[in-house]
Amino acid sequence: MSSATVASEEARKPAAERNAAPPARRPAWRDVVTFRGPPQPGLELWLSIAAFLAVLGAWALVAETGLVQPQILPSPFAVVAAWGRLFADGYIGDIGISVGRVWAAFLASALIAIPLGILMSGYRAITALLEPIIDFVRYLPVPALVPLTLIWLGIGEGSKITLLWIGTFFQLILLVADDARRVPKEFIETGRTLGASDSSLMKDVLLRAMLPNMVDSLRITLGWCWTYLIVAEIVASSSGIGYELWTARRYGKSPEVFAGILTIGIIGLVSDQAIRYLHRRWFRYLQ
Amino acid sequence: MSFIRISDVAKQFTTPDGGTIPVVRPLSLDIEEGEFVVFVGPSGCGKTTVMRMVGGLETPTSGEIYLKDKLVEGPSRDKGMVFQSYSSFPWLTVLGNIRFGLKYRSDISAAEKEKIARHYLDLVGLTPFADYTINRISGGMRQRVAIARTLAANPLVLLMDEPFGALDALSRERLQLQLMDLRRAERKTVIFVTHDVDEAVLLADRIVVFSKRPARILADIPVSATLPEKRGLDILDHSDFRKIRRDVLALIRNEERSMEAAE
């Protein structure tokens, strides 16, 4: 094409369009304040970081200016110092013990709840047998069971793990059964008409189809484990994050109390994000 | 005895409060081996229920169904099913899904299974998409995966429940033509449920028209007696095609009118 034709084509366009600059890109900040606007991952991350830093800043400001007594609200720097003291005094061992207790109870819950939940979703007899009992136990307040576990199992690891197990197992089994029930009927019927037996149907179709939702259920249950762990460690323990937290309170060491609470929060956040990451990797086919 | 014998089969559903809703009135139907039978009727009339009873996915309240002289007592590999909703497994690839159709066959070796899976993958034209995950392919492709998977299991009868109902017009047309090719190559006995009368006349050797619920058979129209077996889209203009289409539509319209009158 010669430059002459280009020029003439340019001339034929309406004046407004001629040599018009490319339309200005909508600034990212407009997208994030638009109702159901398009995603802006970069800006969203910065917003999250900014909010986090703002809370931290406000906390430091209030504490450092003496607006609130340090006994009530220690400054972030005091908390960091407390962390230093705690870790120098073997805090990592306490963390290890707490994490160990949580995972022991969590795995024991999951290993029993997953098969039972799947069976419950599939066989009405099993639902009829188990559901009333599960619903009853589910509404028992877990802290109220602490004296019982102490009477039965003493103050060893057994009583704490049992307490966490009771707190999570009866919830998890119902979550798993629900995940299994949500698998489309067509998947099950497809399996059947391709010749799958009941056991292959549960293993090859049901379990695979429900897996992404089940991993989410497990992630949520793991969070509950931490709640009950602290209850157990405060009431009856001589080690663990909860025990250290309670001991610090007894001696009025607010920074250590804060450090303990934040430690649990960080562990929870990290494990939650780790499972979310694995979820994205394992179930890439969902995207 | 004919290949599929539906003998005085009736079905009632039980409501949660203990009442019963008759869905299928006692009806009988014989289907020969290799026949392509299409069930049509007003929506919600019970035609799908009849097909699901043949597949063993529903139990008749009374009467019996025989497939090749054997009483149908539940789902099995003999009765392959293709559903309207996408039933391909998202955790498997296209080829993985087709392989799944062979998973529970103990009559053939692993090498043989792989050969058969690839054969059907090719037959439905998905070889270039073998390693795609299900969520990355179109609805039409997903139904082709489901058909290939079902054929790979080598059922005696292929049961199709409005398999193209969720597709756009062009994909539907393409799949209808492909299904006719597949069927000529495979000589399968097919029961196909649809509410699309054009689709019914295009595909069928025989159209069975059902009444409104509770279903009974209104008409049993031998399409292959008047239309050629090998049909293309040009058949849509064929005068016999239009006549059959008109007759079937008239029957269904009449039923739907009496349904509205009853309400």
Interface residues (C-beta under 8 A of the other chain):
Chain A: P184 E186 F187 E189 T190 R192 T193 L194 G195 A196 S197 S200 D204 V205 R208 A209 L211 F283 R284 Y285 L286 Q287
Chain B: G55 L57 G74 P75 S76 R77 K79 G80 M81 F83 S85 S87 F89 P90 W91 F100 G101 K103 Y104 R105 T133 I134 N135 A146 R149 T150 A153 P155 L159
